[in-house]
Every structure is written in C-alpha cells, then in structure tokens.
Amino acid sequence: MKIKYFAWVKDITNHEEENINSIQIKNLDELKVFIIEKYPTLKKHMEKKILRFAVNQEYIMKNITLKDNDEIAIFPPVSGG
C-alpha cells in the first residue's frame, strides 16, 4: 500500500510517500502502530488524535480493513484563514 504524508507530517517522516508491505498490516489501527514504531515523534499526535487519515481519497474516522492497493493519506487538520 502507498502511504502519503502531508504538511509537517512529511517533515517528520522525511518522505512525501512510501510503499509499505501490507502483509503485516491488515487494518488502519495496525497501520497507526506501524507508523508510531517507525516514526516515534508522531506518537503524541496519534495519541491526541490530531492526525487525519484518508483511504483512497475518503476521510476515515474508524478502523477499517486495508488492501494491498490502498492509498492512505496522513495529514494534520487543515486550518483556515
């Protein structure tokens, strides 16, 4: 699956996107654990539920099953101005 990072999340991961082997990741909650282990700085943001997730360009608010060809976007909340 392809993971895309936006805004300051991209700065923390040093990646705009990366491909992840989905054999060990079957759902969104498992992906969150994987990302925290890979990028520990994101842990506090995950715990506060600051980050937003979209799967195949749809916002996701709950745990869902992921597929090999899914595209997951991770980004902070958008601020207006």
C-alpha positions in Angstrom: 0.0 0.0 0.0 1.1 3.6 -0.6 1.3 6.0 2.3 1.3 9.7 1.6 2.4 12.3 4.1 1.4 16.0 4.1 2.4 19.2 5.7 4.5 18.9 8.9 3.9 15.1 8.9 6.0 15.0 5.8 8.7 16.9 7.6 8.8 14.4 10.5 8.9 11.3 8.2 11.3 12.9 5.6 9.1 11.3 3.0 6.3 12.6 0.8 5.2 9.0 0.2 6.4 5.4 0.7 5.2 1.9 -0.1 4.6 -0.4 2.8 4.3 -4.2 2.7 0.7 -4.8 3.8 1.2 -8.5 4.9 1.8 -7.4 8.5 -0.8 -4.5 8.3 -4.4 -5.6 7.9 -6.3 -2.5 9.1 -5.9 1.2 9.9 -5.2 0.6 13.6 -2.3 -1.7 12.8 -1.0 0.9 10.3 -1.1 3.5 13.0 1.0 1.2 15.3 3.5 0.6 12.5 3.9 4.3 11.8 4.4 5.1 15.5 7.1 2.4 15.7 8.8 3.8 12.5 8.4 7.5 13.4 8.2 7.8 17.2 7.8 11.6 17.0 4.3 11.1 15.6 3.2 9.1 18.7 2.0 12.2 20.7 0.0 13.4 17.6 -1.6 9.9 17.2 -2.5 9.7 20.9 -4.1 13.2 20.8 -6.0 12.1 17.6 -4.7 15.2 15.8 -3.8 13.4 12.6 -6.4 12.8 9.9 -6.5 9.8 7.6 -7.9 9.3 4.1 -8.1 5.9 2.4 -8.4 6.1 -1.4 -9.3 9.8 -1.0 -12.1 9.3 1.5 -11.8 10.5 5.1 -11.8 7.7 7.6 -12.9 8.1 11.2 -12.8 4.5 12.3 -10.7 1.3 12.0 -11.2 -0.3 8.5 -9.6 -3.2 6.7 -6.8 -2.2 4.3 -5.9 -3.8 1.0 -2.6 -4.0 -0.9 -3.5 -1.4 -3.4 -4.9 1.2 -1.0 -3.6 4.7 -0.9 -3.5 6.2 2.6 -3.0 9.9 3.2 -1.9 11.2 6.6 -2.2 14.9 7.4 -2.8 17.3 10.2 -6.1 19.2 10.4 -6.5 22.0 7.9 -6.6 25.5 9.3 -8.5 28.3 7.7 -7.5 31.8 7.3 
